[in-house]
Amino acid sequence: MKSMNYPGKGQPVNIPEFSIFSQPPMSFSYRMTPLEMRASLGLASIFGLRMLGMFVILPVFALYAEHLPGGASHTLVGIALGAYGLTQAILQIPFGWLSDRIGRKPTIYAGLILFAVGSFVAAWAQDIYIIIFGRVLQGSGAISAAVIAMTADLTREEQRTKAMALIGVTIGLSFALSLVIAPLLNQIIGVPGIFAMTGLLALLAIAVVYAVIPDPQHSFSSGGDAQRARLLAVLRDGQLLRLNYGIFTLHAVLMSLFMVVPFALRNAGLGVDRHWLMYLPVMLGSFVLLLPVILFAEKKARFKQVFCAAVALMLATQLLLPWLLGSLWEIFIALLAFFTAFNILEASLPSLISKIAPPGAKGSAIGVYSSVQFFGAFVGAAVSGYLSQHHGTKAVFTFGVMLLAIWLIPAFTMKVPVAVETKIYPIPAMDNRRASGLSRQLASIAGVQEALVLAAEGVAYLKVDSSGFDEQNVIRLIAGDI
């Protein structure tokens, strides 16, 4: 029996010694190779540039739009803000499919060109209707699935979590940065200039893809029947449905906030070009408060309690904000509480998706999750715009209260994934039929939560609960002794 460290964890993983292997079927190094690091940083920058283009108009757009023909309608302003999310939600899966057929890079190039064209259309728009058209074009470049698939193509399994985490951190930083710099950019170049800047950033991203990102040597695409079966399994999973409703609500409430807060800050005496004086301390403070909360949840195994408390805190801010909009200090406290809860939930939901999704359906789960996230952004902006115009500010917050109150129910009833360890075992050569049978046999062994046997890679992946895990039985089963 050989003992080998599981990548990224530093924990021993027992790898049975089969005579048919002169070496393990893949490299189990701790660190990314230079190629993996280059690919991960480059792809993270693509995500960052696009997310910056999506978020950077949030703090300033509603105030800008009221001076445009048609901009007096908050309904149309909300649709303009959310149109990007609608086309993103609709086209995520088709763009992922297209990347499997024509290649990752051509698909990403096409998506970035669409985003750039939409940005320039919005920059030159003279009324709210053309801006809506530009935002639709921006969102039609739905390349998230293709970028994530390319990340998987260019990284080994044991390094993939690091690459995905790097992308997640980049998105979070892009969001925080956009809230702070948007008022400053508005002062210098105005909202049309911001749209034009995002178009130029998209063109820069094309250059990054061409010059920095290596060409994948291969990509894996399951057959149509297998993909449909995985998608149906994801759509029927109650735990995943809870999380998908959560990300829908989180981004719907976020977009609704920016249909109200910019006007509230202006009415409280803070000019639009100085809004960064509110957003900068709010974002810094929320990150400072986030760290001890996450550490507490991990150290004390109180993840579910912290998660539910964050949902409840967001609900409380939505209940109180209508009465706190007259004072800058009160708005600051409310926004600090909101974004602290938002950051906790935004960081937790993708982690839960990756833990709960079956090993063979993680891509499908992430695709559905991303589509629902963007759809939530559209619904939040469009509905809040309508409510703001016809029923006033309090109706916008009532909408958020309803969504969050409903979320509390699945949050309190969700099952927190047990602490599991991933073990990797080489397997003898076999066909897919035998691999499927071995997966079922391994899954029935005590302590095994999930099992996935990949005949093409010669590897079995097991999620195990260390307490009660019968590893010797696993080894004998893989070796054919049972």
N, C-alpha and C positions, 0 to 999 in steps of 0.2 A: 504494500500500500504506500502510495506517495502522498505527501501532504503539500498542498500548493495554496498560496495565498489568493483569496478571491479579490479580483481587481477592485480598487477603490475603497474596500472595506477594511483591509488589513486583518481579516479574520481567516483562520485556516479552513480550507476546503479540501476534503478528501477526494482525490482523483484515483479511481481504481486503475491498476496497471495491467493493461491488456497487451498480449504479445503482438497483436496485429498492428499496434502503433509504435513506431520508433520515436515519435514525439507527439505532444498534444496537437490536435487539429487546428489550433489557433494560438496566437501569442497572448499570454496573460500578464503583460507588463503593467506596472502601476501607472505609467505616464503615457500621455499622448505622444505619438510620433510627430515630427515636424510637419508632415503633411496633414495629420489630423488637426493639429493646432491651427495651422494656416486655414484649413477649411472651416473649422469651427468659428474662428474669429471673423473670417470673411462673411460667412452666412449670418452670424449674429449681427454684423454691421448692416447687412441687407434688411434684416428685420427692424433694426433700430432706425434706419433711415425712413423706412415706410411708416413705422409707428409714429415717428416724429411728425411726418407729414399728416397723419391722421389726427393726432392729438393737439398739434400746435395752434389750431384755429379755435379750439373749444373756448378759451377764456375771452376771446375778443369778437367772435363772429356775430353773435346775437346783437351786440351794440353796433357793429358795422352795418349789418343787414337792414336795420330800421331806417337807414337813409337811402336805400335802394328802392326803385320802383317795385312794388309788391312786397317789400320788406316790412311793411306795417303789419302784415299778417303773421302772427306768431306761429300759426299752423304751417305756413310755407317755410318759415325760418327753421322750424323743427324738422320738416322734411328735408331741407337742405343739409342740416347737420347729420341726419340719420341715413340719407340716401346711400352714402358710402357703405354703411353696415349692411344694408339690404342686398346690394349686389355682391358684396363679399360673402354673405351667408349663402346666397343662391349658387354662386360659382365656385366655392371651395372644392367641392367633390369633383365637378367636371374638370377643373384645372389639375387636380391630382391625377385623375384618369388620363388626361392629355399628357401629363409628364411621363406616365408609364409607356405611352405609345410613341411619342416623338422625341422624348428625352427631357431631362431636367432643365438643362441650360436654355434650349430654345423656348420652353414654356415660361421660364423666369424672364427671359428677354421680352417676350410678348407681353407679359403682365406688367413689367416695369414701363414699357412703352405706353401701354394703355393708361397707367397711373400718371405718367408725365403729361400725356395729351390732355387728360382730364384736369390736371393742375393748371395747365396753361389756358384752357377754356375758362375755368373758374376765375383765373387772374384777369382775363380780358372781359369778363361778363359785365354788362351794364344794368342787369336786373336780376331778381332772385330766381327767375325761371332758368336762365342760362347757367347760373351757379348750380342749381339742382342738377341740370344735365351734366355739368362738369364733375360734380360729386359722384353721379352714377358711373361716369367713365372712370374716375379714380378707383372706385370700388370694384369695377369689372376686372381689374388686374389682381385677381385673387390667387396669389402665389404662395400663401402660407403652407399649404399642403405640399407643394412641390419643393419648397425650401426644406421643410422637415424631412421629406423623403430623401432629398439629396444629402442632408446631414447623416441620415442612416446609411446611405450608400458609401460615404467617405469616412466613416468611423467604425471601429470594431465594437462589438456588442458591449464589451466591458468598459469602453470609454464613452458610450453614447449618452449616458446620464449626465456626464460632465458637459458634453456639448449642448444638450438640451437645457441644462441649468444656466449655461453661459447665455443662451438665447433668451431665457426667461429674465435674467438679470438685466440684459440690454433693453428689453421691452420696458421693464420697470423704471430704469433710469431715463429712457426716452420720454416716458409719461411725466415723470417728475420734472425733467428739464423743460419740456414743452410748456408746462403751466407757468414756469418762472420766466422763460425768455419771450413768450408770446406778447405780453404787454410792451416789452422793450422793442421787439421787432415791429410791432404795430406803430410805435412812435417813430421808428426810423424809415420803414418801407411801406407801412400800411398793410391792410389785409390782402389787397391784390398782389403786393410784393411778397407776402408770405406764401400765397398760392404759387407764384412763379418760382420762389425759392424751393418749394417742395418738388416742383417739376424738375428743377436742376439737380436736386438731390437724387431723384429717381434715375436721371441720366448718369449721374456719378455712380449709382449702384450698379448700373449695367457695366460700367468700366471695371468695377470691383469684381463682378462675376467673371468677366472675361479674363482679367489679368491676375487675379488672386486665387480664385476658386479652382482647384484641380478638376479635370474631367473625370467623372466616375468611370471606373473600369467595367462596372456592371451595376444593374439594379434588379431587384426582385419584385415580381408582380404575380400575385396569385391569380388563378383562373377566376372567371366571372362568377361561377357557382360558389366557389369558396368565399369570394368577397361579399356576395349577397348574404350568405349564411352568417358571416361574421357581423355584417351590418345589422341583420335582424336580431342577432344575439345581443348586440349593444343596445338596440332600441327597446328590447324587452327587459333589460336588466334594471330592476327597481332601484338599486343603489346608484347606478350611473344616471338614471332619470332624476334622482334627487339632486345630484351634483350639476346636471345640465340645467335644471330649473334654477339652481343657485347662481350659475354664471350668467344666465339670462337676466335674472333680477338684478344682480350686481351691476351690470353694465347699463341696464335700463334706468336704474336709479342714478347712476353716475351722469348719464346724458341729461336726465331731467334736471339735475342740479345746475347744469350750465345753461339751462333756459331761464334760471331765476337769479343765481348769485351775481353774475356780472352787473345786472341792473341794481341789485341790492347794494353792491359796493359803491356804485356811482351815486345812488340816492343817499348813501351814508356819508358822502363827501370825499370819496377816494376816486380821483380821475382815472380813466381807463389806462392811461400810460403809467400809472403808479400801482396798478393791481398786483404787480409782482411783489410789492412790499407786503402783501397779504399772503400770496401763494408760497413764497420762498420760506418764511418761518413755519408755515403750516406743513409743508412737505418735509422740511428738516425735522421738525418736532415729531411728526408722525413716524418717521424712520427711527428716531431715538426711542420712542415709546414702543415700537414694534419689537426691537431686539429682546428686551427682558421678558416680554410676553411670550415670544416664541421659545426662548430658553426655559421659561417656567413650564410651558406645555410639554416640552420634551423631557425635562428633568423629572417632573412630577407625574408624567403620564396622564396629563389632563387635557389632551388635545380636543376631545369632544366638548368639554366644558368651555374651553377658550373659544372654539369655533362658534358655539351657540351664543356665547357672550358677545362676540363680535357682531353677529346678526342682530342681537338685541340692542347693541349700542347704535348700530346704524338706524334701527327702527326708532330709537329714542331721539336721535338727531332729526329725523324727518318729522317727528311729532312736535319738536320744540322750535325748529327753525322758523316757522311762520311768525313766531313771537320774538325772534332774536335778530331780525333783519334791520333794526333801526340803529344799532350801535356796531361800530367796527370791532370793538373788543368782544362783543357777544357773537358776532359772525366768526371771528377768529377761533373762539373756543369751540363753537359748533363744527366748523370745518376741521379743526384739529381732531376732534372726536370722530368725525365722519371718515377722514382719510386714514386714521389709525386703524379703524375697523376695516376699511376698504383694503388696505395693504395686507392685513392679516388674512383676509378671505381670498384676495387675489393670489397670494402666495400658497395658500393651503389647497385650493381647488385643483390645480393641475397635479399636485402631488398625490391627492386622493384618487384622481382619475387614473394615474399611472399605476397605483397600487391595486385598485379594484378591478381594472380592466383585465380580462383573460389574456394570457401571454400571446396567443395567436390573433388577438383582436385589438391590440393597443392602438394601431394606426387608425382603425375604424372609429374607435372610441374618441381619439383626439380629433379626428375630422368632424365628427358630430358635435363635439364640445366647441370647436372653433366656430362652426356654423351657427350654433345657438348663441354663442357670445356676440357675434356680429349682429345677429337678428335682434338680440336684446338691445343693442345700441340703437338700431333703427326704431324699434317700437318705443323705447324710452324717449327719444328725441321727438318723434312724430306725435305721439300721444300727448306729451307734455306741452308741445307747441299749441296743439288744439285746445287743451285745457286752459293754458295760460291766456289764450285769446278770448275764449268764450266764458270761462268760469273764474279766472283770476289765479293768483299765486297759490292760495291755500289748496286749490284743487290739484295743483301739481304735486304738492307734498302729500296730499291724501292718496294720490295714485301710488307714490312710493311707499307709503305706510301699508297699503293693501298688499302690494307685492311682498314686502318684507315680513308682514304678519303671516302670510301664507307660507313663506320660507321657513319660519320658525318650526312649523310642524314637521316637515321632512328633516330639518336639521336635528331636532331632538330625537327623532326616531331612526336616524341613520346608524349603521353599524360601523364602528371604527375598525379599520383593518388591524388584525393582530400583528404584533411585531414578528416579522418573518425574515428569514435569511435565504438568499438565493445560492443554490449549489449547482455546479456545472460538472457533468460527467461525460467523458468520451464514450461512444457506443460503437459496437462492431458495425460493419457495413450491412445495410438492410434497405429494402425498398420502402416506399411510402405506406403501403398497407401494413407492413410489420411495425413501422414506426408509430402508426396510429394505434395499433393494438398495445404496444409497449407503453404509450402515453397513458392509456386507460388503466393498465396494470399498475404503473407507478403511482397514479393518482389515488389508487385504493389503499396504498400502504400507510400505516399509522404515521401521523405527523406531516404528511405531504399535503399541502394546500392546493397546489397546482402543479401540473407536469406538462412539459412540451418537448417532444422529441423531433428533432430536425434531421432527417436522414441525409439531406444534401450537405449539411455541415458536419455530420458525424458527432452530434452533441445532444445531450439531454439537459434541459433546464428545469430545475425543481425549486418551487417556493416551499419552504419547510418551516414548521413551528418546532423550534429546537427541543421543546419539552415533549417527550414521547416520540421523537423521530427515530424510526427504525432504519438506520443507515445500512446496516449489514444486509438487511433484506433487499434494499435498493441495489446494492453492489451485486448480490447473487442473481437478482432478476436481470440486470443488464448483462451480466456475464453468461446468462443462459443456464444457470445452475438450478433454477426453480422451474 
